[in-house]
Amino acid sequence: MDKFDVVIVGAGHGGASAAIALRQAGLTGSILVVGREPELPYERPPLSKEYFSGEKEFERIGIRPAAFWEERQVEFRTCIEVTAINAADQTATLSDGTTIGFGDMIWAAGGDPRKLSCPGQSLPESTLFAPAPMSMQCWLNCLMSIKWW
């Protein structure tokens, strides 16, 4: 079983900021960030305003480049979720069935958008965005299905 000094649950802006703050505060121990999205942390507003419009490449909306995290020895496990926590044993079970140990845990998992429950919810113009690469394809499919007259 792998053990980390700090496990951060959530690889969004909050999780990334926590990892950055820990290193800035002088933590030299191991840090693991666990997130269900396949990408390293990225800025959400530029996703919809600059990435989808084609103004920026996806790599340019990252909170920090991959080299930043590597240099600071912040490990990421992507496409995975924490499914159970045993606080007494200081362990967490991941969605792939593995168990990891931790000294401290920071919960920065964020949330999911609520689906509309009103008339018009199924119209192509009403779209929930998924994580970046998945949502890009969804967004393009949505645009292709709209009648532009």
C-alpha positions in Angstrom: 0.0 0.0 0.0 1.3 3.4 -1.0 1.3 6.0 1.9 1.4 9.8 1.4 2.0 12.5 3.9 -1.0 14.5 2.4 -3.7 13.2 0.1 -5.8 15.9 -1.6 -9.2 14.7 -2.9 -10.1 16.8 -5.9 -7.9 17.9 -8.7 -9.7 21.1 -9.5 -8.7 24.7 -8.6 -9.1 24.1 -4.9 -7.0 20.9 -4.9 -4.3 22.5 -7.0 -4.2 25.6 -4.8 -3.9 23.4 -1.7 -0.9 21.6 -3.1 0.7 24.8 -4.1 0.1 26.3 -0.7 1.6 23.3 1.1 4.8 23.5 -0.9 5.0 27.3 -0.4 4.6 26.7 3.3 7.6 24.4 3.3 6.0 21.0 3.4 8.6 18.6 2.1 6.6 15.4 2.5 4.8 13.5 -0.2 1.6 14.9 -1.7 -0.9 13.0 -3.8 -3.8 14.7 -5.6 -6.7 12.4 -6.6 -9.1 13.5 -9.3 -11.7 11.9 -11.5 -10.9 14.0 -14.6 -8.2 12.8 -17.0 -6.3 16.2 -17.0 -4.1 18.1 -14.6 -5.9 21.0 -13.0 -7.1 23.7 -15.3 -8.9 27.0 -15.1 -12.7 26.6 -15.5 -13.7 30.1 -16.8 -11.1 30.0 -19.7 -12.5 26.6 -20.6 -15.8 28.0 -21.8 -14.6 31.5 -22.8 -11.2 30.8 -24.6 -10.7 27.0 -25.2 -14.1 26.3 -26.7 -13.9 29.4 -28.9 -10.5 28.2 -30.2 -8.6 31.2 -28.8 -6.4 29.1 -26.6 -5.0 25.6 -26.7 -6.0 23.4 -23.7 -2.4 23.3 -22.4 -2.6 27.1 -22.0 -5.5 27.0 -19.5 -3.8 24.7 -17.1 -3.4 26.1 -13.6 0.3 25.1 -13.8 2.2 23.1 -16.5 3.1 19.5 -15.9 6.7 20.4 -15.2 5.6 22.6 -12.3 4.0 19.7 -10.5 6.9 17.3 -11.3 9.5 19.9 -10.0 7.6 20.2 -6.7 7.0 16.4 -6.5 3.2 16.6 -6.4 1.8 13.3 -7.7 -1.5 13.1 -9.5 -3.8 10.1 -9.9 -6.3 11.0 -12.6 -9.5 9.3 -13.8 -10.1 7.9 -10.3 -12.2 8.7 -7.2 -12.0 8.1 -3.5 -14.9 5.8 -2.7 -14.3 5.2 1.0 -12.2 6.7 3.9 -11.2 4.9 7.1 -10.2 7.8 9.3 -9.1 5.6 12.2 -6.6 3.7 10.0 -5.8 6.8 7.9 -6.6 4.9 4.6 -8.7 5.7 1.5 -10.0 3.2 -1.0 -10.0 4.3 -4.6 -12.4 3.5 -7.4 -9.9 1.0 -8.9 -10.0 -1.0 -5.6 -6.6 0.1 -4.4 -6.1 1.4 -0.9 -3.7 4.3 0.0 -2.5 5.6 3.3 -2.3 9.2 4.4 -1.1 11.3 7.2 -3.5 14.2 6.5 -6.3 14.6 4.0 -7.7 17.7 2.3 -11.1 17.4 0.8 -11.4 19.7 -2.2 -13.7 17.6 -4.4 -16.0 20.4 -5.4 -19.4 19.3 -6.8 -21.4 18.5 -9.9 -23.7 20.8 -11.7 -27.4 20.1 -11.2 -29.4 19.2 -14.2 -32.3 21.4 -15.1 -35.8 20.1 -14.2 -37.9 22.5 -16.2 -39.4 22.7 -19.7 -36.6 23.0 -22.2 -34.1 20.9 -20.4 -33.6 18.6 -23.3 -33.1 21.3 -26.0 -29.7 21.2 -27.7 -29.0 24.7 -26.4 -29.2 23.5 -22.8 -26.0 21.6 -22.2 -24.1 20.6 -19.1 -20.3 20.7 -19.7 -18.3 17.6 -18.8 -14.5 17.6 -18.2 -12.6 19.5 -20.9 -11.9 17.0 -23.8 -15.2 15.1 -23.3 -17.1 18.4 -23.2 -15.3 19.7 -26.3 -16.7 16.8 -28.3 -20.1 17.2 -26.7 -20.1 20.9 -27.4 -19.2 20.4 -31.0 -21.9 17.8 -31.4 -24.4 20.2 -29.8 -23.4 23.0 -32.2 -23.7 20.6 -35.2 -27.3 19.7 -34.1 -28.5 23.3 -33.8 -30.4 24.8 -36.8 -28.8 28.1 -37.4 -31.5 30.0 -39.3 
